[in-house]
């Protein structure tokens, strides 16, 4: 393995404005990584065309289908008035392929007691299954609810950003399979520039709701290695609006604990010496 930092940071930019919900990314991810089918979820969830529900140990890519009342953009209609559609706006689709965010400040790394979770030379976060002891500490630590223990196995699993493919100079399977380039892979700094230009273009085209999510190095997780262009608020897509690394207060907690322990120890010494007199 190359020394950490020897490679530029790699990541994903997912442009949801061109996602067509084909699920090619889900299939490619499962095929390449040997991810099994869901262990407990039914085949059909009754939630539109979404049959996976959420990210988890057996779903490393999840295509969400979100139905909303359509927005009237004031576009001209076709045909005579009697042939035109009724005033019902219908629905619009928001489709997005979700994945592990590969956070800059990854809480799952902070809490892993065995070193099973590690940061690669590409600055991605990977679980080594042969070292994972199934403690599950990483599961509640993730602010995005991405990582999960596999019921039949007991160990934790999540997206590796196709670490094996990166080492061979290949792009991740999901990005390779995406027919619209909704999922874009590359150097993170370049992807951020590309994403900013895309948002600006959408704004110029009359889509003011376009925004980026997870791109800001100044946010609560130090920016994500996998960020998104959204067409609505993050909550609509199931994302936390202001994610924060869940271990941010650990140093202060340990410092207070150490101070308290030192105070107790000093009190015990004073009490012991006082009794000896």
C-alpha positions as a printed NumPy array, in Angstrom:
array([[  0.   ,   0.   ,   0.   ],
       [  1.276,   3.458,  -0.85 ],
       [  2.022,   5.918,   1.914],
       [ -1.01 ,   7.929,   3.039],
       [ -1.182,  11.204,   1.178],
       [  0.882,   9.956,  -1.775],
       [ -2.183,  10.066,  -4.028],
       [ -4.629,  12.92 ,  -4.656],
       [ -7.872,  12.562,  -2.766],
       [-10.431,  10.721,  -4.873],
       [-14.194,  10.83 ,  -4.535],
       [-17.671,  10.973,  -6.042],
       [-19.76 ,  13.857,  -7.314],
       [-23.369,  12.762,  -7.806],
       [-25.414,  15.118,  -9.988],
       [-28.991,  14.164,  -9.124],
       [-30.391,  16.487, -11.811],
       [-29.453,  13.93 , -14.496],
       [-30.172,  10.726, -12.547],
       [-32.782,   8.632, -14.404],
       [-33.272,   6.038, -11.655],
       [-32.07 ,   3.135, -13.782],
       [-30.318,   1.482, -10.808],
       [-27.36 ,   0.432, -12.943],
       [-25.132,   1.66 , -10.114],
       [-26.861,  -0.61 ,  -7.59 ],
       [-26.477,  -3.632,  -9.836],
       [-22.859,  -2.896, -10.754],
       [-21.949,  -2.389,  -7.1  ],
       [-23.495,  -5.68 ,  -6.048],
       [-21.96 ,  -7.608,  -8.933],
       [-18.423,  -6.295,  -8.535],
       [-18.262,  -6.415,  -4.741],
       [-20.278,  -9.596,  -4.272],
       [-22.818,  -7.811,  -2.09 ],
       [-25.649, -10.241,  -1.256],
       [-29.347,  -9.5  ,  -1.497],
       [-31.182,  -8.033,   1.466],
       [-31.587, -10.503,   4.319],
       [-34.825,  -9.312,   5.854],
       [-36.411,  -6.626,   3.658],
       [-39.214,  -7.68 ,   1.289],
       [-38.699,  -7.534,  -2.465],
       [-41.151,  -4.643,  -2.801],
       [-41.371,  -1.958,  -0.132],
       [-44.425,  -0.19 ,  -1.537],
       [-42.409,   3.035,  -1.733],
       [-42.666,   4.059,  -5.363],
       [-39.985,   2.245,  -7.384],
       [-37.574,   1.997,  -4.444],
       [-36.988,  -1.649,  -3.578],
       [-33.932,  -1.223,  -1.348],
       [-35.098,   1.451,   1.08 ],
       [-31.78 ,   2.705,   2.44 ],
       [-28.064,   2.144,   2.587],
       [-26.859,  -0.786,   4.669],
       [-24.601,  -3.794,   4.859],
       [-26.208,  -5.324,   1.765],
       [-26.943,  -2.074,  -0.088],
       [-23.828,   0.   ,  -0.721],
       [-25.563,   2.088,  -3.394],
       [-29.188,   3.115,  -2.956],
       [-31.259,   4.86 ,  -5.622],
       [-33.98 ,   6.919,  -3.983],
       [-37.22 ,   7.79 ,  -5.814],
       [-38.945,  10.841,  -4.352],
       [-42.325,  11.942,  -5.699],
       [-43.436,  15.549,  -5.287],
       [-46.202,  17.714,  -6.707],
       [-44.825,  19.082,  -9.95 ],
       [-43.718,  22.698, -10.05 ],
       [-45.409,  24.876, -12.659],
       [-42.53 ,  26.354, -14.652],
       [-44.823,  28.403, -16.891],
       [-43.938,  26.404, -19.983],
       [-46.215,  26.776, -23.055],
       [-48.707,  24.004, -23.735],
       [-49.211,  22.158, -27.011],
       [-52.52 ,  21.852, -28.909],
       [-55.894,  23.532, -28.758],
       [-57.223,  24.572, -25.332],
       [-59.653,  21.651, -25.255],
       [-56.756,  19.256, -25.915],
       [-54.485,  20.674, -23.258],
       [-53.838,  18.856, -20.018],
       [-55.961,  19.729, -16.974],
       [-54.603,  22.156, -14.436],
       [-53.431,  19.337, -12.194],
       [-49.688,  19.738, -11.897],
       [-49.077,  15.996, -11.485],
       [-45.825,  14.907,  -9.878],
       [-42.135,  15.379, -10.412],
       [-39.422,  12.838,  -9.675],
       [-36.341,  13.49 ,  -7.588],
       [-33.972,  10.567,  -8.072],
       [-30.622,  10.228,  -6.355],
       [-28.032,   7.493,  -5.92 ],
       [-26.815,   7.584,  -2.325],
       [-23.532,   6.117,  -1.052],
       [-21.095,   6.271,   1.877],
       [-19.79 ,   9.82 ,   2.18 ],
       [-16.145,   8.904,   3.003],
       [-16.007,  11.802,   5.464],
       [-12.904,  13.898,   6.066],
       [-13.47 ,  13.496,   9.813],
       [-14.869,   9.966,   9.962],
       [-16.34 ,   9.043,  13.333],
       [-16.39 ,   5.358,  12.387],
       [-12.584,   5.481,  12.258],
       [-12.407,   7.161,  15.652],
       [-14.406,   4.502,  17.471],
       [-13.132,   1.313,  15.806],
       [-11.144,  -0.601,  18.477],
       [ -9.405,  -3.064,  16.151],
       [ -8.25 ,  -0.865,  13.28 ],
       [-10.61 ,  -2.66 ,  10.906],
       [-11.621,   0.738,   9.54 ],
       [ -8.746,   2.551,   7.901],
       [ -8.092,   5.479,   5.572],
       [ -6.565,   4.51 ,   2.259],
       [ -3.933,   6.289,   0.201],
       [ -6.823,   7.738,  -1.836],
       [ -8.275,   9.296,   1.373],
       [-11.272,   6.952,   1.311],
       [-12.551,   4.955,   4.297],
       [-12.613,   1.158,   4.07 ],
       [-13.576,  -1.727,   6.391],
       [-11.206,  -4.701,   6.529],
       [-13.55 ,  -7.603,   7.14 ],
       [-10.762,  -9.951,   8.308],
       [-10.047,  -7.575,  11.207],
       [-13.6  ,  -6.489,  12.089],
       [-14.751,  -8.124,  15.33 ],
       [-18.403,  -7.14 ,  14.943],
       [-18.48 ,  -4.812,  17.965],
       [-20.777,  -2.432,  16.087],
       [-19.361,   0.775,  17.577],
       [-19.109,   2.259,  14.091],
       [-22.83 ,   1.889,  13.399],
       [-24.171,   4.611,  15.756],
       [-21.042,   6.718,  15.178],
       [-21.889,   7.405,  11.516],
       [-23.851,  10.689,  11.209],
       [-25.362,   9.471,   7.927],
       [-26.494,   6.003,   9.048],
       [-24.447,   4.351,   6.303],
       [-22.506,   1.537,   7.946],
       [-24.343,  -1.539,   9.232],
       [-23.669,  -5.011,  10.607],
       [-24.696,  -7.898,   8.396],
       [-27.123, -10.139,  10.289],
       [-25.863, -13.418,   8.873],
       [-22.22 , -12.447,   9.336],
       [-21.984, -10.18 ,  12.373],
       [-19.392,  -7.867,  10.84 ],
       [-19.794,  -4.308,   9.526],
       [-19.972,  -3.545,   5.813],
       [-20.203,  -0.438,   3.614],
       [-18.978,   1.07 ,   0.339],
       [-15.22 ,   0.83 ,  -0.219],
       [-15.296,   3.185,  -3.213],
       [-14.079,   0.067,  -5.058],
       [-10.656,   0.205,  -3.403],
       [ -9.476,  -2.785,  -5.394],
       [-10.399,  -1.089,  -8.67 ],
       [ -8.687,   2.166,  -7.693],
       [ -5.474,   0.292,  -7.   ],
       [ -5.645,  -1.08 , -10.544],
       [ -6.231,   2.35 , -12.073],
       [ -9.941,   1.709, -12.726],
       [-12.935,   3.831, -11.762],
       [-15.522,   2.47 ,  -9.309],
       [-18.094,   0.07 , -10.749],
       [-21.07 ,   2.345, -10.061],
       [-19.56 ,   5.32 , -11.886],
       [-18.504,   3.097, -14.758],
       [-22.053,   1.772, -15.156],
       [-23.889,   5.119, -14.867],
       [-25.296,   5.915, -18.354],
       [-25.874,   9.646, -17.742],
       [-22.711,  10.505, -15.769],
       [-24.869,  11.32 , -12.786],
       [-22.162,   9.575, -10.743],
       [-18.8  ,  11.178, -11.52 ],
       [-15.505,   9.906, -10.126],
       [-12.185,  11.708,  -9.949],
       [ -9.901,  13.95 ,  -7.924],
       [-11.998,  15.667,  -5.279],
       [-10.697,  19.194,  -5.908],
       [-11.478,  18.903,  -9.617],
       [-14.926,  17.462,  -8.881],
       [-15.721,  20.413,  -6.619],
       [-14.829,  22.853,  -9.396],
       [-16.948,  20.888, -11.858],
       [-19.877,  20.81 ,  -9.42 ],
       [-19.733,  24.562,  -8.811],
       [-19.83 ,  25.184, -12.56 ],
       [-22.803,  22.826, -12.918],
       [-24.774,  24.609, -10.199],
       [-24.039,  27.963, -11.809],
       [-25.246,  26.635, -15.176],
       [-28.482,  25.336, -13.648],
       [-29.118,  28.67 , -11.957],
       [-28.628,  30.424, -15.297],
       [-31.099,  27.967, -16.847],
       [-33.803,  28.872, -14.352],
       [-33.279,  26.179, -11.703],
       [-32.552,  28.306,  -8.598],
       [-33.17 ,  25.403,  -6.203],
       [-30.011,  23.585,  -7.341],
       [-27.487,  23.355,  -4.519],
       [-24.482,  21.322,  -3.384],
       [-24.45 ,  19.078,  -0.335],
       [-21.345,  17.735,   1.424],
       [-18.858,  19.738,  -0.655],
       [-17.84 ,  22.269,   2.007],
       [-14.586,  21.473,   3.909],
       [-15.853,  23.785,   6.642],
       [-18.942,  21.73 ,   7.524],
       [-19.387,  19.479,  10.55 ],
       [-17.54 ,  16.516,   9.027],
       [-14.822,  18.479,   7.237],
       [-16.452,  17.9  ,   3.876],
       [-17.396,  14.62 ,   2.236],
       [-15.458,  12.532,  -0.228],
       [-18.811,  11.814,  -1.871],
       [-20.967,  14.918,  -2.332],
       [-24.155,  15.739,  -4.215],
       [-25.983,  18.257,  -6.339],
       [-29.548,  18.398,  -5.041],
       [-32.733,  19.993,  -6.37 ],
       [-34.393,  20.409,  -2.971],
       [-33.58 ,  20.559,   0.723],
       [-31.278,  17.783,   2.038],
       [-34.05 ,  16.434,   4.281],
       [-36.156,  15.639,   1.213],
       [-33.474,  13.165,   0.156],
       [-33.101,  11.739,   3.662],
       [-29.846,  13.598,   4.382],
       [-29.189,  15.359,   7.719],
       [-29.214,  19.115,   7.067],
       [-26.146,  19.837,   9.21 ],
       [-24.145,  16.622,   9.766],
       [-21.583,  16.698,  12.549],
       [-18.882,  14.15 ,  13.311],
       [-20.29 ,  12.358,  16.341],
       [-16.899,  12.076,  18.049],
       [-16.095,  15.788,  18.001],
       [-16.519,  16.104,  21.785],
       [-14.445,  13.045,  22.683],
       [-11.149,  14.919,  23.363],
       [-12.929,  17.348,  25.675],
       [-14.754,  14.476,  27.406],
       [-11.527,  12.535,  27.937],
       [ -9.845,  15.67 ,  29.256],
       [-12.638,  16.235,  31.747],
       [-12.589,  12.582,  32.733],
       [ -8.843,  12.738,  33.284],
       [ -9.192,  15.909,  35.351],
       [-11.932,  14.314,  37.454],
       [ -9.906,  11.146,  37.945],
       [ -6.882,  13.186,  39.008],
       [ -9.007,  15.093,  41.492],
       [-10.414,  11.868,  42.966],
       [ -6.941,  10.386,  43.215],
       [ -5.63 ,  13.495,  44.983],
       [ -8.534,  13.422,  47.432],
       [ -7.848,   9.768,  48.223],
       [ -4.166,  10.488,  48.85 ],
       [ -5.003,  13.398,  51.141],
       [ -7.541,  11.246,  53.005],
       [ -5.056,   8.379,  53.354],
       [ -2.296,  10.671,  54.654],
       [ -4.714,  12.322,  57.062],
       [ -5.654,   8.961,  58.574],
       [ -2.005,   8.018,  59.047],
       [ -1.483,  11.047,  61.24 ]])
